[in-house]
Amino acid sequence: MREMSVAEQRYKAVLAVISDGRTVTEVAASWQVSRQSVHSWLARYEDGGLEALADRSHRPASCPHQMGVVVEVAVLEARRRHPGWGPRRIVYELAKAGLVASESGVYRALRRAGVIEPGRRRREQRAWKRWERARPNELWQMDVVGGIGLADGSSVKCVTGVDDHSRFCVSARLIVRERTQAVCDALELALATHGVPEQILTDNGKVFTGRFNHPPTEVLFDRICRVNGIEHLLTKPRSPTTTGKIERFHRSLRAEFLTDATFSTLADAQQRLDAWVSAYHTDRPHQGLDMATPAERYGTGPRRQVSTIPDRSGPDWVARKVSTVGVVCVSWQQVSVGRHRAGERCDVHVGPDILQFWIGNELLRTVPRDSTGPVRNKRPLGGALTKTPRTTN
């Protein structure tokens, strides 16, 4: 017994209605289909005969949202010229050229062309807000990145810094070696150019901090921050995601500037790096800023100016650490500068008649100098002082 095809079975159901005079309800019950299916077979048979009863694609004849040929060609051309661009960046660039496309449409076009490998697409939740500071120069993230090759086979490093609020690059200074003076020169250049931030976040590198030395010391980077009233924040050890914005900047730097790049000299590399940073600020939209440029977000408002480091290395200057009760002891005198200053470094100018207590560039107190203290067991101002009880007759 030959098995009937689907078209033949539908044809028998149509003949049962047309020739035998059975109702659509009876035929639908016999064939175990819905009445709408029987009505559809009757209409298709009337329009095209037996051939119209065969299975056909469920694909719609037209799609009003289908991407046009011109737009799809522009999408593929943009991706070919800029392999690092994703759907969101391509949509942004097409809009500037007057072409309309959606991110999902661009993604499917790239999939059809084989540019993007099939896989699960990671979708960012629009309700999720990226953590950032509220205004420019509230926090800078700074780091040192290497791998910049020169023609002679050597490599140099770059002191980088970005503003946390705007992703604006505040430092991109090439150095031959990662040394304290070179890193601090880059910091002072950034402060003089872009103003003084409230905080700077770095890792625990020795060029940035001496808090983990034995004993702890104040390195030049810490001192520049202290003099300018900058709070120096450190990341948790082995936690690079804390400085995620500067690490993301390094990724863009490597992909867009350092890929297959070799520079003849350090000056040539710095000149080309400055040109790339300028384009990064003004021409390159940032997806983390809703496609605004870092320069637009950073703005041109007033900035706190850098303070010069006063020379406090003379014999009339001493450094003390504020005690837990807010007291500084110098020249046999105990002077309170405030309990809230506990643990901070205080520079004291010891004059002939007065004592001036400074933290950074802030003058805390000026008090008369007590010159009636004991003479014996005195040590130079820079040495440790041990208070000797006064004797009474």
Long-range contacts (C-beta under 8 A, 24 or more apart in sequence): 5-54, 6-53, 6-54, 6-55, 7-50, 7-51, 7-53, 7-54, 7-55, 10-41, 10-45, 10-53, 11-45, 11-50, 11-53, 13-38, 13-41, 14-41, 14-42, 14-45, 14-53, 17-42, 18-42, 65-105, 67-101, 67-105, 67-108, 67-109, 70-99, 71-99, 71-100, 71-101, 72-109, 74-99, 75-101, 75-106, 75-109, 75-110, 76-109, 76-110, 76-113, 76-115, 79-110, 79-115, 84-255, 84-256, 88-287, 88-291, 89-285, 89-287, 92-285, 92-291, 130-288, 132-164, 132-165, 132-245, 133-164, 133-165, 134-165, 135-165, 136-163, 136-165, 136-166, 136-168, 136-297, 136-298, 136-299, 136-301, 137-163, 137-165, 137-194, 137-195, 137-196, 137-197, 137-198, 137-303, 137-304, 138-164, 138-165, 138-197, 138-198, 138-199, 139-163, 139-164, 139-165, 139-197, 139-198, 139-199, 139-200, 139-201, 139-233, 140-164, 140-170, 140-190, 140-197, 140-199, 140-200, 140-201, 141-200, 141-201, 141-202, 141-243, 141-245, 141-246, 142-171, 142-187, 142-200, 142-201, 142-202, 142-208, 142-246, 143-202, 143-203, 143-243, 143-246, 143-247, 143-250, 144-175, 144-178, 144-183, 144-205, 144-207, 145-250, 145-253, 146-178, 147-254, 147-258, 148-174, 148-258, 148-263, 148-269, 149-261, 149-262, 149-263, 150-262, 150-263, 150-264, 150-265, 150-266, 150-269, 151-262, 151-263, 151-264, 151-265, 156-266, 156-269, 158-253, 158-273, 159-183, 159-186, 159-187, 160-246, 160-249, 160-250, 160-253, 161-187, 161-190, 161-246, 162-245, 162-246, 162-249, 163-194, 163-197, 163-294, 163-298, 164-201, 164-245, 165-297, 165-298, 166-289, 166-294, 166-295, 166-297, 166-298, 166-299, 167-245, 167-249, 167-286, 167-288, 167-289, 167-294, 167-297, 168-194, 168-281, 168-294, 168-295, 168-297, 168-298, 169-249, 169-277, 169-280, 169-281, 169-294, 170-194, 172-273, 172-274, 172-277, 173-270, 174-266, 174-269, 174-270, 174-273, 176-266, 178-205, 178-207, 179-207, 180-206, 180-207, 180-219, 180-220, 180-221, 181-220, 183-207, 183-208, 183-221, 184-220, 184-221, 184-224, 187-221, 187-224, 188-224, 188-306, 191-224, 191-228, 191-306, 192-306, 194-303, 195-302, 195-303, 195-304, 195-305, 195-306, 196-228, 196-229, 196-230, 196-303, 196-304, 196-305, 196-306, 196-307, 197-230, 198-230, 198-231, 199-230, 199-231, 199-232, 199-233, 200-225, 200-230, 200-231, 200-232, 200-233, 201-233, 201-234, 201-235, 201-242, 201-243, 202-232, 202-233, 202-234, 202-235, 202-243, 203-234, 203-235, 203-240, 203-243, 204-234, 204-235, 204-237, 208-232, 208-234, 209-234, 218-345, 223-309, 224-309, 226-345, 226-359, 226-360, 227-307, 227-309, 227-310, 227-360, 227-361, 228-306, 228-307, 228-360, 228-361, 229-307, 229-360, 229-361, 229-362, 248-288, 252-280, 307-360, 307-361, 310-361, 312-347, 312-349, 312-358, 315-380, 315-381, 315-382, 316-349, 316-350, 316-351, 316-381, 317-347, 317-348, 317-349, 317-350, 317-381, 318-347, 318-348, 318-350, 318-381, 318-382, 319-345, 319-346, 319-347, 319-348, 320-345, 320-346, 320-348, 321-345, 321-346, 322-346, 328-357, 329-385, 329-387, 330-355, 330-381, 330-385, 331-355, 331-369, 331-370, 331-373, 331-381, 331-385, 332-370, 332-373, 332-374, 332-385, 332-387, 333-367, 333-369, 333-370, 333-373, 335-365, 335-367, 337-364, 337-365, 338-364, 350-381
